[in-house]
Structures are given as structure tokens and as C-alpha cells.
């Protein structure tokens, strides 16, 4: 603060309240948690206390934020009715208005600079936070991708199926799709479920040597139809789907999105976010009645 602004702040503090109790209450409420106010002798005239307080706050850079807060609160004052009710209240209120206006004018440039500095700090903190979030997200995605690469070495279909289910759960959690673990209805196994854009999906995941065919898709469709009408499905087949299976699936009315190993690889490699992939597949199914849209067509 300039020396003129320091003098103006002292004058404003001394005039905005006539009684010392009001002045002390204002200071305590404004900055009482930031500085020990007991160090000042409040039995002295308020002009002396105000001067000592401001001198203390301007003596060390550690008090910059406290001084700024005090100055901003004084500049924000527009109601002086508490002074107008006193004897000679109009003159007392006018003096306070002039003192605050003088401080406001002297601090206008400083406030602009301070505001810009704070905005710049906020932008920098935001950028750092986004970078940290991105690093955390990317690191987690890489870990899931590594788990999937390790899974490729699994020979036993049962162990592959178990770990694939875990990898998919981790992936869906990463994208905030609220995944549920596998569950069993009467006589049937569901590999999982998740929620996407307010729609509930059942999940079927297969990793078998052959394509998933019409019988696999029909079996899953029957499970979906036994749930609420707006329930959809996501069928993941790492080795893809047979052409006749896709055709039969589309003829029966598309209620499942189909995702294969190439789709999953594109997500794990960060070439397309999982929600974007699901959204494009759903749009394709809704607009063209197609049950399967390969990721290479989406990415061009």
C-alpha cells in the first residue's frame, strides 16, 4: 500500500464508528482470527489504536492478506445510519463517507492489481490441479492397461474370465460409471451392471476362442428383457461377434451395445474415453438400428 493509502485507512478506521466498542467489534469480526488483537491497548483513543493496528499490519509481509481484508471491508461500507442517529450525526456520517471514499479511490488501482494477481493464482492452482488429476487418471488407466496385457498371458479360461471382470470393474469405476459386481438371479449369471447417463445397463463379458454368436446374444437379450423396460445391455466379446450373430441381434430389436477387443484396446490406450465410445454406439443403435459400430469407424 502507498503511504497515502495507509494514512487514508487510519482515518477511515477512526471515523466509521464513533464509539470504541463498535470500532473494536468491527476489527475483531473482520480480522480477529488472523492477528492477536490483545496486543493492542484498547483503553486508548480509537484513533491511536487504529494507527498502531495499521502500522503493525504494514510492518511485515506476513500481514499482507490481513491488511488487504481489513481494507476491503472498510471500502465495502456504504451504510452509516449508525452514525446518523448520533448527535450531529449527519456531519459524522459525511466524514465517514468521505474517508471511505478517499481510501477506496487510493486503493482502486491496488485492488485491480490484487484481483488480477488472485485470479492468476487461481488459474495456476486450477491448472496444477487439473494436471495432477490428469496424471492420476492417466496413471490409473495405464495400470488397468498393464493388467489387461498381463491377462493376455493367462491360459485358463476361468481365470481369464475372473480377472477380465475385475479389469472391467476398475475401468468403469475410473470413468464414474457406478459399476456393480457380478450377481446371480434365479438360474442365471450376470457379469455386472453399471449406470450410464441415467440408464441402467446389464453387462455380459466373454473371452472365448470363437466369436460370440447369435445364441450368445439371444441368451443375453432374454436376461435383459426380464428386467425393467428401459434396461439396456452391454455385451463385451474380446474376440468379436459373428456376422450372422450381429444380423440376428439387429432383427430382434437392438437392446444391447456390442463391444469387442479392439474397442476395449482403444479405450485402454486412451484413444477414446469409454463414455464417448458408449455414447457413439448408443447413437448408432438409436438412429440406424445397428447393434455394432466398430471403434475404427468412430475414430476414422
Backbone bond lengths (Angstrom), bond angles and torsions (degrees), N, CA, C in turn:
res aa  C-N    CA-C-N  psi(-1)  N-CA   C-N-CA  omega(-1)  CA-C   N-CA-C  phi
1 X - - - 1.465 - - 1.522 109.44 -
2 X 1.309 114.94 144.22 1.460 119.84 175.96 1.514 109.18 -70.62
3 X 1.356 115.70 160.31 1.465 119.28 179.19 1.522 110.98 -62.68
4 X 1.338 116.54 -34.24 1.470 119.87 178.44 1.524 110.65 -65.50
5 X 1.332 116.88 -38.93 1.463 120.31 179.02 1.522 110.88 -68.59
6 X 1.336 117.30 -35.07 1.460 121.27 177.41 1.524 110.14 -62.36
7 X 1.342 116.38 -45.44 1.465 121.23 178.60 1.526 110.08 -63.12
8 X 1.346 115.82 -42.40 1.467 119.94 -179.22 1.519 111.50 -64.54
9 X 1.334 118.01 -36.81 1.463 121.15 178.59 1.524 110.23 -65.88
10 X 1.326 116.80 -42.88 1.466 120.09 177.81 1.528 110.68 -59.46
11 X 1.333 116.21 -44.36 1.458 120.49 -179.09 1.521 111.42 -65.36
12 X 1.317 117.16 -41.61 1.455 120.66 -179.83 1.522 110.82 -64.98
13 X 1.342 117.44 -43.55 1.461 120.82 179.00 1.533 111.59 -60.98
14 X 1.306 115.37 -34.30 1.466 119.81 -177.85 1.523 112.67 -77.06
15 X 1.331 118.18 -17.65 1.465 120.34 -174.14 1.526 114.85 -112.04
16 X 1.319 118.45 -18.84 1.474 118.95 -174.92 1.531 111.87 -71.04
17 X 1.328 117.71 -21.68 1.466 121.78 173.21 1.529 108.80 -130.28
18 X 1.321 114.92 137.44 1.464 118.29 -179.00 1.524 110.90 -85.05
19 X 1.335 116.29 -41.62 1.459 120.31 -179.74 1.522 110.23 -91.24
20 X 1.332 114.07 144.90 1.464 120.15 -175.59 1.524 111.73 -64.34
21 X 1.336 116.97 -34.01 1.469 119.00 179.81 1.523 111.29 -61.60
22 X 1.326 116.67 -41.72 1.456 120.32 178.18 1.512 111.60 -64.30
23 X 1.335 116.16 -42.29 1.459 121.68 178.45 1.534 110.76 -62.22
24 X 1.343 116.25 -46.45 1.467 120.11 -178.96 1.529 110.59 -64.78
25 X 1.328 116.16 -40.50 1.468 119.63 179.06 1.525 111.04 -62.21
26 X 1.327 117.55 -41.61 1.466 121.53 179.14 1.528 110.87 -62.12
27 X 1.323 116.54 -46.52 1.467 120.45 -178.96 1.528 110.33 -65.54
28 X 1.325 116.58 -42.65 1.471 120.24 -179.07 1.521 111.15 -62.87
29 X 1.342 115.99 -44.38 1.464 120.28 -179.88 1.522 111.54 -65.88
30 X 1.333 116.90 -35.92 1.465 121.36 -174.28 1.519 112.78 -78.48
31 X 1.338 117.35 -47.25 1.476 119.46 -173.21 1.523 112.92 -133.42
32 X 1.322 117.43 12.69 1.456 120.43 -175.28 1.510 114.89 -60.62
33 X 1.331 117.32 -27.32 1.462 120.29 179.77 1.531 112.77 -85.88
34 X 1.324 116.30 -7.93 1.461 119.88 -176.25 1.523 113.42 -103.09
35 X 1.331 117.29 -18.31 1.459 121.00 -178.60 1.520 108.57 -146.04
36 X 1.315 115.66 148.20 1.465 120.95 178.34 1.524 109.33 -77.62
37 X 1.317 117.32 105.24 1.457 121.79 -176.68 1.522 112.54 -79.82
38 X 1.349 116.84 -11.24 1.461 119.45 179.90 1.528 112.12 -68.92
39 X 1.315 116.98 -13.97 1.467 120.25 -179.35 1.530 112.59 -73.00
40 X 1.339 115.95 -13.61 1.466 119.69 -178.75 1.530 110.27 -98.72
41 X 1.324 115.23 145.47 1.461 121.40 179.93 1.526 109.09 -87.29
42 X 1.349 115.18 99.71 1.453 120.38 -175.18 1.528 112.91 -79.02
43 X 1.363 116.86 -0.93 1.463 118.37 176.21 1.529 111.42 -80.99
44 X 1.303 116.95 -14.90 1.468 120.07 179.19 1.521 110.48 -78.85
45 X 1.332 118.21 167.30 1.470 121.13 177.90 1.531 110.98 -57.29
46 X 1.318 116.90 145.88 1.465 120.30 -174.12 1.518 112.28 -63.24
47 X 1.337 117.65 -27.41 1.465 119.04 178.27 1.521 110.54 -65.81
48 X 1.341 116.80 -37.36 1.471 120.13 177.97 1.532 110.67 -69.86
49 X 1.331 115.77 -41.01 1.469 119.26 178.96 1.525 110.12 -64.28
50 X 1.332 117.52 -42.78 1.459 121.82 -179.98 1.523 110.53 -61.57
51 X 1.334 115.57 -41.32 1.465 119.86 -179.53 1.525 110.91 -65.22
52 X 1.348 116.88 -44.27 1.465 120.55 -179.94 1.532 110.89 -65.88
53 X 1.323 115.92 -39.48 1.460 120.42 179.51 1.527 111.24 -61.74
54 X 1.318 116.89 -48.48 1.462 120.41 -179.04 1.523 110.54 -66.37
55 X 1.333 117.56 -40.26 1.471 120.25 178.13 1.528 110.92 -60.79
56 X 1.328 116.49 -38.49 1.468 120.24 178.36 1.524 110.69 -65.09
57 X 1.324 115.64 -43.97 1.462 119.81 -177.29 1.526 112.78 -69.51
58 X 1.320 117.10 -25.02 1.477 119.84 179.70 1.525 112.58 -94.17
59 X 1.333 116.60 -0.75 1.469 119.74 -175.43 1.516 113.27 -85.53
60 X 1.340 116.82 -16.47 1.467 119.85 -174.52 1.519 109.25 -146.93
61 X 1.341 115.65 138.98 1.462 120.18 -178.18 1.531 112.83 -64.19
62 X 1.324 117.28 -19.00 1.469 119.04 179.80 1.526 112.06 -64.65
63 X 1.346 116.75 -17.84 1.451 120.81 -177.89 1.522 113.11 -100.41
64 X 1.328 117.71 11.74 1.464 120.21 -176.37 1.528 111.56 -58.92
65 X 1.325 116.60 -48.75 1.470 119.24 -177.72 1.526 111.11 -65.72
66 X 1.346 116.99 -35.75 1.467 120.63 178.65 1.522 110.48 -67.12
67 X 1.330 115.93 -43.84 1.464 120.48 177.88 1.524 110.97 -62.41
68 X 1.328 116.37 -41.04 1.464 120.97 179.13 1.521 110.81 -63.31
69 X 1.317 116.76 -44.94 1.466 120.17 179.71 1.524 111.15 -61.87
70 X 1.331 117.34 -44.33 1.461 121.02 179.17 1.521 110.65 -61.29
71 X 1.327 116.26 -44.97 1.466 120.89 -179.19 1.527 111.10 -63.61
72 X 1.338 117.12 -42.28 1.457 120.35 -178.79 1.532 111.56 -66.05
73 X 1.337 116.30 -38.06 1.467 119.57 179.15 1.529 110.81 -66.85
74 X 1.323 117.24 -38.28 1.463 120.13 177.06 1.532 109.98 -65.80
75 X 1.325 116.52 -45.31 1.471 120.64 -179.34 1.529 111.71 -63.64
76 X 1.315 117.00 -25.97 1.465 120.71 -177.61 1.523 112.79 -79.25
77 X 1.312 117.01 -10.36 1.460 119.93 -177.47 1.524 111.24 -71.78
78 X 1.332 116.27 128.47 1.470 122.06 177.43 1.531 112.19 -130.81
79 X 1.327 116.45 -15.60 1.464 120.68 -177.22 1.528 109.33 -104.25
80 X 1.310 116.22 116.57 1.463 121.40 -179.82 1.533 110.77 -120.93
81 X 1.314 115.83 30.76 1.464 120.49 -179.38 1.524 111.33 -64.28
82 X 1.353 117.60 -26.70 1.461 120.27 177.93 1.519 111.65 -65.25
83 X 1.336 116.86 -25.05 1.468 120.65 175.92 1.516 111.35 -85.73
84 X 1.310 116.20 -35.70 1.463 120.37 -177.49 1.519 112.61 -64.17
85 X 1.339 117.34 -21.85 1.455 120.16 -179.16 1.533 112.82 -80.36
86 X 1.322 116.21 -9.65 1.462 120.77 -177.89 1.532 110.88 -84.84
87 X 1.337 116.02 169.81 1.461 120.12 172.01 1.524 108.59 -61.44
88 X 1.316 115.48 136.62 1.461 121.28 -175.92 1.538 110.06 55.73
89 X 1.346 115.28 35.44 1.458 121.81 -174.11 1.509 114.66 -61.37
90 X 1.348 117.29 -35.31 1.462 119.34 -178.42 1.520 110.78 -62.01
91 X 1.343 117.11 -44.91 1.467 120.53 -179.98 1.528 110.98 -66.28
92 X 1.326 116.52 -39.23 1.470 119.72 178.89 1.533 110.14 -63.89
93 X 1.339 117.12 -43.86 1.462 120.84 179.84 1.523 110.91 -66.60
94 X 1.333 117.42 -40.77 1.470 120.59 178.72 1.520 110.90 -62.33
95 X 1.329 116.54 -40.70 1.466 120.31 179.59 1.526 110.39 -63.45
96 X 1.337 116.00 -40.50 1.464 119.74 179.23 1.525 110.77 -66.50
97 X 1.336 117.09 -42.51 1.474 120.55 178.61 1.523 111.00 -59.99
98 X 1.329 116.21 -44.07 1.463 120.03 -179.05 1.526 111.22 -65.49
99 X 1.320 115.99 -39.76 1.470 119.65 -179.72 1.530 110.79 -65.84
100 X 1.329 116.00 -42.97 1.466 119.94 179.18 1.519 110.75 -67.79
101 X 1.349 117.12 -40.26 1.465 120.60 178.89 1.518 110.79 -62.83
102 X 1.357 116.59 -40.22 1.468 120.28 178.86 1.524 110.83 -63.55
103 X 1.328 116.55 -43.33 1.476 120.38 177.83 1.520 110.45 -63.90
104 X 1.336 116.26 -43.69 1.466 120.65 -179.14 1.525 110.91 -59.62
105 X 1.318 116.45 -40.89 1.470 120.77 -179.41 1.518 111.24 -66.59
106 X 1.328 116.14 -43.03 1.467 120.02 -178.85 1.534 111.96 -68.60
107 X 1.333 115.47 -29.42 1.467 118.99 -177.19 1.523 113.27 -92.38
108 X 1.329 118.05 -5.43 1.463 119.99 -174.09 1.520 111.93 -57.31
109 X 1.319 117.08 -45.41 1.471 120.36 178.70 1.511 110.34 -67.03
110 X 1.336 116.21 -41.92 1.462 120.21 179.53 1.521 111.15 -62.99
111 X 1.327 115.63 -40.52 1.467 119.96 179.98 1.520 110.99 -63.53
112 X 1.350 116.21 -41.52 1.463 119.34 177.98 1.520 110.86 -60.98
113 X 1.332 115.54 -43.71 1.464 120.09 -179.99 1.521 109.92 -65.56
114 X 1.335 116.37 -44.21 1.457 120.89 -179.85 1.527 111.01 -63.39
115 X 1.327 115.77 -40.38 1.459 119.85 179.30 1.521 110.85 -64.37
116 X 1.328 116.31 -43.47 1.456 120.19 179.09 1.523 110.84 -64.71
117 X 1.346 115.87 -39.94 1.458 119.92 179.12 1.527 110.49 -63.19
118 X 1.340 116.13 -42.86 1.457 119.74 178.96 1.526 111.10 -65.42
119 X 1.330 116.77 -41.57 1.457 119.53 178.52 1.528 110.75 -63.07
120 X 1.338 115.70 -38.76 1.461 119.57 178.67 1.528 110.19 -65.26
121 X 1.337 116.50 -41.53 1.466 119.95 177.22 1.519 111.04 -63.15
122 X 1.338 116.10 -41.92 1.468 120.02 178.81 1.519 110.88 -63.08
123 X 1.351 115.82 -41.19 1.470 118.88 178.38 1.515 111.03 -63.55
124 X 1.348 115.82 -41.32 1.455 119.73 -179.81 1.521 111.35 -65.79
125 X 1.350 115.80 -43.21 1.462 119.24 178.53 1.529 110.56 -63.80
126 X 1.351 115.55 -39.35 1.454 119.37 178.25 1.516 111.84 -62.85
127 X 1.346 115.72 -42.27 1.461 120.12 178.77 1.528 110.96 -64.42
128 X 1.342 115.76 -41.42 1.461 119.57 179.08 1.524 110.87 -65.70
129 X 1.342 116.07 -39.85 1.457 119.80 179.26 1.526 110.94 -65.52
130 X 1.354 115.26 -43.16 1.469 118.35 178.97 1.524 111.19 -64.66
131 X 1.341 115.46 -37.72 1.466 119.31 178.92 1.531 110.27 -65.31
132 X 1.344 115.92 -41.14 1.460 119.72 178.75 1.524 110.66 -65.52
133 X 1.340 115.92 -41.95 1.463 119.66 178.05 1.527 111.21 -62.98
134 X 1.347 114.67 -42.74 1.466 119.04 180.00 1.520 110.61 -64.35
135 X 1.344 115.17 -41.35 1.462 118.99 179.69 1.526 109.99 -63.71
136 X 1.325 115.31 -41.90 1.454 119.10 178.70 1.524 111.01 -65.17
137 X 1.348 116.47 -44.50 1.467 120.69 179.38 1.528 110.20 -62.47
138 X 1.343 115.87 -49.67 1.461 119.70 -177.82 1.521 110.94 -62.27
139 X 1.341 115.87 -38.85 1.456 118.95 179.15 1.521 111.93 -64.42
140 X 1.329 115.40 -40.60 1.467 119.33 178.69 1.528 110.86 -67.33
141 X 1.335 116.28 -39.57 1.465 119.75 178.78 1.524 110.64 -63.96
142 X 1.341 116.75 -40.16 1.465 119.99 177.61 1.523 111.19 -63.28
143 X 1.330 115.98 -38.75 1.469 119.82 179.50 1.528 110.51 -63.74
144 X 1.325 117.02 -41.74 1.467 120.30 177.99 1.520 110.20 -65.44
145 X 1.328 116.03 -39.60 1.468 119.85 177.71 1.529 110.45 -62.22
146 X 1.346 116.69 -41.64 1.469 120.71 178.64 1.530 110.48 -63.88
147 X 1.336 115.86 -39.28 1.475 118.95 177.42 1.527 110.50 -61.88
148 X 1.322 115.88 -39.55 1.461 119.46 179.52 1.529 110.85 -67.08
149 X 1.347 116.21 -39.53 1.464 119.87 177.76 1.530 110.68 -62.38
150 X 1.335 116.06 -39.55 1.471 119.48 177.12 1.516 110.84 -66.49
151 X 1.317 115.79 -32.63 1.463 120.28 -179.56 1.525 111.69 -66.63
152 X 1.321 115.76 -28.16 1.466 119.21 179.14 1.524 111.96 -60.54
153 X 1.335 116.40 -22.61 1.462 120.57 -178.32 1.526 112.56 -86.45
154 X 1.331 115.77 -8.80 1.462 119.12 179.88 1.539 109.84 -70.79
155 X 1.289 116.38 132.56 1.460 121.05 -177.80 1.525 112.61 -95.90
156 X 1.305 116.49 -32.47 1.464 120.40 -175.26 1.519 110.51 -80.54
157 X 1.316 118.85 123.03 1.464 121.08 -179.85 1.525 113.05 -56.30
158 X 1.355 116.38 -38.26 1.459 119.33 -178.70 1.525 111.45 -63.86
159 X 1.327 116.58 -44.91 1.466 119.52 -179.57 1.528 110.58 -68.67
160 X 1.340 116.77 -36.83 1.466 119.36 177.05 1.519 110.68 -62.09
161 X 1.328 116.45 -43.60 1.453 119.69 -179.39 1.513 112.54 -62.40
162 X 1.333 116.54 -41.46 1.461 120.41 -179.61 1.528 111.08 -63.35
163 X 1.331 116.19 -48.09 1.460 119.65 -176.87 1.525 111.94 -72.63
164 X 1.336 117.33 -31.20 1.459 119.47 175.86 1.529 110.06 -62.72
165 X 1.319 115.78 -41.02 1.463 120.03 178.58 1.531 110.23 -60.31
166 X 1.340 117.49 -41.88 1.469 121.42 179.00 1.530 110.96 -65.83
167 X 1.340 116.97 -42.42 1.463 120.83 179.68 1.524 110.52 -62.02
168 X 1.326 115.94 -42.93 1.466 119.43 179.22 1.520 110.85 -64.59
169 X 1.297 116.90 -39.58 1.466 120.25 177.95 1.530 110.29 -61.33
170 X 1.328 116.85 -46.19 1.469 120.77 178.59 1.522 110.89 -60.72
171 X 1.326 116.47 -41.04 1.461 120.77 -179.38 1.524 111.07 -65.37
172 X 1.318 116.01 -43.00 1.470 119.99 -179.31 1.528 110.68 -68.26
173 X 1.332 116.91 -35.99 1.466 119.97 176.01 1.520 111.01 -65.16
174 X 1.327 116.63 -37.97 1.458 121.17 179.80 1.521 110.82 -59.55
175 X 1.322 116.59 -35.57 1.466 121.12 -179.04 1.537 112.42 -98.18
176 X 1.339 116.45 17.49 1.468 121.48 174.76 1.528 112.88 56.47
177 X 1.321 116.62 41.28 1.465 120.78 -179.46 1.526 112.51 -97.80
178 X 1.333 116.93 14.79 1.465 122.00 171.87 1.526 112.13 50.93
179 X 1.332 118.06 58.82 1.470 119.30 -177.58 1.529 112.25 -75.01
180 X 1.319 115.00 147.95 1.463 122.09 172.90 1.517 108.10 -113.41
181 X 1.313 115.73 146.58 1.460 119.90 179.93 1.522 109.85 -69.51
182 X 1.327 115.05 169.83 1.459 119.59 -179.16 1.524 109.99 -60.62
183 X 1.314 115.94 148.65 1.451 120.69 178.49 1.523 109.32 -145.07
184 X 1.306 115.30 162.58 1.458 120.25 -175.28 1.521 109.83 -120.56
185 X 1.316 115.17 122.47 1.452 120.79 169.51 1.529 108.10 -90.10
186 X 1.283 117.03 -178.85 1.469 119.98 -178.95 1.524 110.52 -61.31
187 X 1.311 115.85 109.29 1.454 120.54 175.44 1.512 115.71 75.00
188 X 1.328 118.37 9.24 1.470 117.80 -179.63 1.520 110.36 -144.31
189 X 1.308 116.08 149.97 1.455 123.19 179.53 1.517 109.28 -108.87
190 X 1.332 116.22 128.67 1.463 121.82 173.41 1.515 107.62 -110.19
191 X 1.326 117.41 129.77 1.451 119.93 -175.52 1.521 112.99 -72.94
192 X 1.310 117.68 -15.77 1.453 119.55 178.74 1.508 110.76 161.24
193 X 1.310 115.15 -176.61 1.455 121.06 178.66 1.523 107.92 -154.67
194 X 1.327 116.30 159.76 1.460 120.86 177.90 1.525 108.43 -158.33
195 X 1.312 115.40 167.24 1.466 121.19 179.52 1.520 108.63 -117.79
196 X 1.332 115.92 130.29 1.466 120.90 179.77 1.523 108.76 -137.62
197 X 1.334 115.44 119.31 1.464 122.31 179.23 1.534 111.13 50.43
198 X 1.327 114.43 51.00 1.469 124.06 174.52 1.522 113.69 67.74
199 X 1.320 117.75 12.70 1.465 121.50 177.19 1.522 109.17 -115.60
200 X 1.323 116.27 134.35 1.455 121.04 177.83 1.530 109.80 -85.34
201 X 1.319 115.48 134.73 1.459 121.91 179.62 1.533 109.32 -121.75
202 X 1.322 115.55 139.08 1.454 121.24 166.45 1.528 108.17 -94.44
203 X 1.313 115.58 147.60 1.466 120.80 -174.38 1.516 110.41 -118.53
204 X 1.322 115.03 132.74 1.473 121.87 171.60 1.525 106.59 -125.15
205 X 1.321 117.02 128.84 1.464 121.04 -179.59 1.520 108.84 -127.91
206 X 1.329 116.28 127.48 1.466 121.33 179.90 1.523 110.14 -128.89
207 X 1.315 113.60 137.40 1.456 120.13 173.08 1.528 106.49 -132.28
208 X 1.308 114.38 89.30 1.458 121.03 -177.99 1.523 108.85 -126.08
209 X 1.302 115.50 163.73 1.465 120.01 -174.85 1.523 111.76 -64.86
210 X 1.317 117.89 -34.39 1.467 120.66 -177.05 1.530 110.42 -99.64
211 X 1.316 114.43 170.18 1.452 119.87 173.21 1.530 110.61 -59.95
212 X 1.323 115.15 155.32 1.468 118.91 166.19 1.526 106.69 -80.37
213 X 1.311 116.29 130.24 1.466 119.49 -172.28 1.530 111.31 -111.26
214 X 1.318 115.27 -168.97 1.463 121.12 -175.80 1.523 111.99 -60.36
215 X 1.328 116.91 -37.84 1.468 119.13 -178.73 1.529 110.99 -65.62
216 X 1.351 117.74 -38.20 1.462 121.01 177.67 1.524 110.52 -64.00
217 X 1.334 115.61 -45.14 1.461 120.22 -177.99 1.521 111.34 -68.18
218 X 1.327 116.60 -39.81 1.464 119.72 179.37 1.529 111.36 -65.49
219 X 1.326 115.96 -38.62 1.464 120.12 179.60 1.538 110.46 -63.27
220 X 1.326 115.70 -42.44 1.466 119.76 179.21 1.533 110.91 -68.16
221 X 1.333 116.67 -40.36 1.466 120.85 178.44 1.528 110.82 -59.20
222 X 1.341 116.56 -38.26 1.466 120.31 179.03 1.528 110.54 -64.37
223 X 1.320 117.15 -38.41 1.465 120.04 177.40 1.521 110.81 -62.89
224 X 1.349 116.24 -42.31 1.464 120.45 -178.30 1.521 110.54 -64.43
225 X 1.302 117.37 -42.06 1.471 121.06 -176.19 1.527 112.29 -67.57
226 X 1.312 117.15 -14.55 1.459 119.35 177.16 1.525 111.71 -85.49
227 X 1.357 116.79 2.68 1.455 121.46 177.56 1.530 109.15 -109.32
228 X 1.331 116.97 -173.11 1.460 120.70 -179.75 1.518 111.38 -55.97
229 X 1.321 115.12 153.01 1.463 120.85 -171.58 1.526 113.10 -60.31
230 X 1.340 117.74 -34.86 1.461 119.57 -176.69 1.523 112.91 -88.96
231 X 1.338 118.03 8.03 1.460 121.21 176.72 1.522 110.28 -73.74
232 X 1.320 116.51 134.15 1.462 121.85 176.78 1.521 109.40 -115.42
233 X 1.318 115.71 176.18 1.457 120.26 -179.38 1.515 112.03 -129.88
234 X 1.307 115.03 156.65 1.465 122.05 170.89 1.522 106.83 -128.05
235 X 1.341 114.72 115.50 1.463 121.05 -179.45 1.526 107.46 -105.06
236 X 1.327 115.58 116.73 1.462 121.11 179.01 1.518 108.25 -107.03
237 X 1.324 115.53 119.74 1.462 121.41 177.34 1.530 107.30 -125.07
238 X 1.319 116.13 108.84 1.464 120.20 -173.95 1.530 111.46 -58.21
239 X 1.314 117.31 -38.33 1.466 120.12 -179.04 1.526 113.32 -95.18
240 X 1.325 116.57 14.90 1.457 120.12 171.05 1.512 114.53 88.48
241 X 1.332 114.48 -170.73 1.462 122.14 -174.60 1.528 109.62 -127.22
242 X 1.308 115.40 144.88 1.465 118.92 177.56 1.528 109.36 -72.34
243 X 1.337 118.05 145.38 1.475 120.18 -179.94 1.522 112.69 -57.52
244 X 1.347 117.09 -40.96 1.462 118.13 179.90 1.527 111.01 -69.34
245 X 1.336 117.15 -28.81 1.451 120.42 176.64 1.519 111.48 -66.66
246 X 1.336 116.04 -43.69 1.471 120.11 177.98 1.523 110.16 -63.45
247 X 1.329 116.25 -41.95 1.466 120.00 -179.48 1.521 111.01 -63.42
248 X 1.321 117.20 -44.70 1.456 120.52 179.85 1.530 110.70 -65.85
249 X 1.300 115.92 -37.26 1.468 121.36 178.94 1.525 110.82 -62.41
250 X 1.322 116.34 -42.42 1.465 120.54 -179.49 1.523 111.47 -69.24
251 X 1.305 117.54 -35.68 1.474 120.57 179.36 1.522 111.43 -65.54
252 X 1.312 116.61 -31.39 1.458 119.75 -177.20 1.515 114.00 -82.59
253 X 1.325 117.32 1.05 1.460 120.12 -176.91 1.516 109.91 93.46
254 X 1.322 117.05 115.38 1.466 121.48 -172.67 1.523 110.42 -74.40
255 X 1.308 116.74 115.24 1.466 120.98 173.97 1.530 110.85 -124.08
256 X 1.347 116.13 6.02 1.463 120.68 179.28 1.519 109.96 -132.33
257 X 1.316 115.64 143.07 1.456 121.07 168.57 1.521 107.14 -91.31
258 X 1.324 115.61 143.08 1.457 120.71 -177.09 1.529 109.94 -111.65
259 X 1.306 115.09 133.06 1.466 120.90 -178.27 1.513 108.67 -135.45
260 X 1.339 116.14 130.56 1.462 118.85 -178.97 1.520 111.09 -112.55
261 X 1.344 115.58 -172.99 1.453 120.59 -176.26 1.520 113.60 -61.98
262 X 1.345 117.83 -36.31 1.459 120.56 178.46 1.535 110.87 -66.98
263 X 1.323 116.20 -38.15 1.465 119.70 175.89 1.526 110.16 -60.39
264 X 1.337 115.66 -48.58 1.459 120.46 -178.33 1.525 110.92 -62.65
265 X 1.330 117.02 -40.24 1.466 120.62 179.62 1.522 110.99 -62.75
266 X 1.336 117.33 -39.43 1.465 120.68 179.86 1.521 111.05 -63.23
267 X 1.333 116.56 -37.45 1.464 120.44 177.64 1.522 110.35 -68.56
268 X 1.326 116.99 -46.62 1.464 121.04 -177.54 1.525 111.76 -66.44
269 X 1.317 117.22 -28.49 1.466 121.15 178.50 1.533 112.10 -84.55
270 X 1.330 116.47 -1.26 1.454 120.35 177.52 1.508 114.62 77.72
271 X 1.339 117.48 15.80 1.471 119.81 -179.40 1.522 112.09 -80.24
272 X 1.323 117.09 -21.53 1.456 120.93 176.35 1.528 107.95 -155.33
273 X 1.342 118.34 132.05 1.468 119.65 176.58 1.525 110.58 -66.31
274 X 1.315 115.79 146.30 1.460 120.14 -178.89 1.532 112.67 -56.81
275 X 1.343 120.14 -43.99 1.471 118.70 178.52 1.530 112.89 -60.44
276 X 1.344 117.17 -37.91 1.464 119.67 178.05 1.522 111.43 -64.63
277 X 1.320 116.18 -40.06 1.465 120.28 179.47 1.531 110.08 -63.70
278 X 1.325 116.83 -46.74 1.464 120.18 179.91 1.526 110.84 -63.87
279 X 1.315 116.10 -40.29 1.471 119.79 -178.74 1.524 110.83 -63.66
280 X 1.333 117.80 -42.98 1.468 120.82 179.16 1.526 111.60 -66.73
281 X 1.311 116.97 -39.19 1.465 119.76 178.06 1.533 110.33 -66.03
282 X 1.315 116.70 -39.75 1.459 119.84 179.41 1.528 110.86 -66.82
283 X 1.324 117.48 -41.34 1.466 120.85 176.99 1.523 110.72 -61.06
284 X 1.320 116.08 -42.44 1.460 120.63 179.73 1.534 110.19 -62.25
285 X 1.324 116.00 -43.16 1.468 119.83 -179.96 1.524 111.20 -66.23
286 X 1.341 116.71 -38.53 1.465 120.31 -177.35 1.525 112.10 -73.57
287 X 1.330 116.86 -38.57 1.464 120.41 -173.54 1.525 112.89 -87.98
288 X 1.341 116.05 -33.87 1.461 118.57 -174.66 1.524 113.34 -119.08
289 X 1.322 116.20 -3.29 1.457 118.75 179.73 1.504 113.30 71.62
290 X 1.323 117.41 15.99 1.462 120.68 -178.76 1.508 110.98 -88.67
291 X 1.297 115.77 132.37 1.457 119.40 -179.16 1.510 113.30 -83.97
292 X 1.333 117.48 -18.36 1.469 118.90 -175.55 1.520 110.16 -139.06
293 X 1.337 115.29 123.30 1.464 122.51 174.58 1.518 107.77 -123.94
294 X 1.360 117.99 107.86 1.454 121.04 -177.75 1.520 111.40 -63.08
295 X 1.318 116.33 149.38 1.464 120.97 -176.18 1.527 110.86 -65.94
296 X 1.326 118.40 -29.35 1.465 119.03 -178.37 1.528 110.82 -67.13
297 X 1.333 117.42 -26.69 1.444 119.81 175.79 1.531 111.13 -74.11
298 X 1.333 116.44 -32.45 1.460 120.68 177.43 1.517 110.99 -70.01
299 X 1.325 116.46 -43.08 1.448 121.48 -177.11 1.517 113.53 -83.69
300 X 1.323 116.24 -9.75 1.456 119.62 178.92 1.513 112.71 72.03
